């Protein structure tokens, strides 16, 4: 019985290894999807390893946990940030919070994210080329941005909730890809998309060592 279990286990591991090798062989080129939303927006939060979801802060809390907006004491708070990201990508962020009547009606927030990717030379996939692609004769400047509004309310001294609704858009331009129906020809594909996104957050202060 023990010998059979060992053989069965070895077979399962062998199949798993084959599957992993097959997955690793699949080409994954130029994959992206609103990655600019995951870039840190605040120096203090970055220094804390982005462990900022439970920290009561100013208007920048809208990017980490909108529930923390209600834990601020200022009537009006705003913040601006500029981040020099990798590959000379400029990441800009701004936030504003308004806390009327000392939080009686909740806290309202506004957010803005914008990315400057710089100028890119367009290329086209070409399996027959030595480099695997061809350079095209035109350039483009991809853009991305997100605009949002938020609301947060402290229901008790220990519990608060928040919601952040934002419209996010990304325009990577138009590219040429091989036409699967006609060998040797290409078709244009527009990489421009805009969607609504929502962030929900809660904070509960247990009072234990806090």
N, C-alpha and C positions, 0 to 999 in steps of 0.2 A: 504493500500500500504506500509506504514511504517512497519507494522508488518511482511509483507512478506519479506521485505528487511532484517529485523533482522534475520528471520529464515534462509534465504539464506546465509547470512554472517556467521551465526553459523555453518551451514552445511559445508561451504567451509573451515572454520578454523578447524573443526573436521576432515575433509579429509586430510588436510595438516598435522595435528598432527599425524594421522595414518601413513602417508607416511614417516614422519620424524622418527617415531618409528621403522618402517620397515628398513629404511636405517641404523639406529643406530645399529640394531641387526645383520647386516652383518659383519662377521669377517674380519678384515683387519690386517694381520700378516706380519711382516717383509717386508714392502713395502719400496722400495728405487729406486732411479733413478738419478745417477750423483749428489747426494746432496752435494758432496764436492765442486762443482762449486759455491755454494751459500755461502760458508764460507768466511768471510772477510779476506782479504790478507794484509791489512795495518793498523797499529795502529792508525794513524791519522784519517783515514776514519772511523774506528770503533768508535773512540771517538766522531765523528760527526754523529753517527747513520747511517753510510753508505750513508749519503747525500753528495756524493762526485762526482756526475756525472757532475756538472757544475764548479768544482774547477780545476783551471789550476795547474797541478802538473808535476811530473817527469814521469818516465817510468811506475810506478805503475798505472797510469791513464788507461793503456791498459785493466785493469780488471774491470773498472767502466764505462768509456766512452772513446773509442779509439779516438774520435775527439779531446780530450784534449792533445794528444801527440803533435799536431801541435802548441800548445800554449806554449811549453817549449822553453827556450833560450839556453840550453846547447847543445853542439855538441854531446856529448855522456853522457848518464845517465843510471845507472843500480841500481837495488835494489834487496835485498834478505830478505826473511822473514821466520820465523818459528813460528808456532802457536801451543801451547799445547791445543788441543781441549778436549772435554768431553770424558770420558771413555779411557783416555790415548791414544787418537788418535793424531798423529803428522801430521801437515799440513804444507807443505813446498811450497814456491812460489818464483819465480824469474822473473825479467823483465829487458829488455834492450831496449833503444831507441837510434836511430842515426839520427841526424838532419843536413845533409850536406848543405853547402852554405846558412846557416841561414834560412832554410826552403824553399829555392827556388824550390827544387825538392820534397818537402814534407818531412815527418818524417816516418822513418821505425822502426818497433818494433818487439820484440821477447818475448814470454812468456812461462813460464813453471810452472805447478802445479803438485804436487806429494803428495800422502797420504800414511802414514804408519798406518794401522789399528791394527797392532799387531797380535798375534796368537789367533785363535778362535777354540774352540772345536766344531766339527760338531754334529748336532742333526738331528733327523728325526721325523716328525709328527706322533703321535700315539694316536688317540682318546681314546683308551682303557687304556692308561697309566694314572696314578694318576696325573702326571705333564702335560700330554698332548703331551709329546715327549719322545724320547729315545736318550740317549747319544751314539754316535758312537765311534769307536776306533781310529779315525784319526783326525788330526788337519790340519788347513790351515791358510795361511797368505794372506788375501785379499789385492789387490792393486788397485790403481786408479791413473791416470795421465792425463794431458792435455798439449799439445804442440801447440803453435800457432805463427802466424806471423801477423803483422798489418801494415796498411798504413794510414797516416793522412795528410791532406793538408788544409792549411788556404787559402781560396779563396779570402777573404777580411780581413780587420782588425777586423771585427765583426763576420764573419761566417767561420766555419771550419767543416769538416766532417771526419769520420774515419771508417775503417772496420777492424775487427779482425776475422781471420779465424783460427780455431783450430781443431785439432784431439783429441778427448776425448775417453778414454778407461777405462773400469772398469772390474775387474776380481774378482768375489766373490767366485770362486771355483765351485766345483761340489757337488751337494746335492742329497740325496735320498728322493723321494716323493712316496706316495702310488700310486700304479697302479690302475687307475679306471676300467681297463678291467679285472684285475685278483685280486680278493680280497686276502689279506694276502701277496702279493708280492710288490716289490718296483722297481722303475725305476730311473735311474740317469738323472739329468738335469744339464746342464752346464750354469752357470750364468756368461758368458763372452761376452762382447759386446764392439764394438768400432764404433763411428760415427763422422761425421764432424759437426761442429757447427759454426755459424757465429753471430757476434755481429756488429751491425751498430749504429753509433752515430753521432749526430750533436750538435754544440754549436753556439748559436747566442747571441751576447752581445748587448743588446738594448742600453747600455749607460746610462740607468736610474738607479741612485744610485748604480752604479757598476764601 
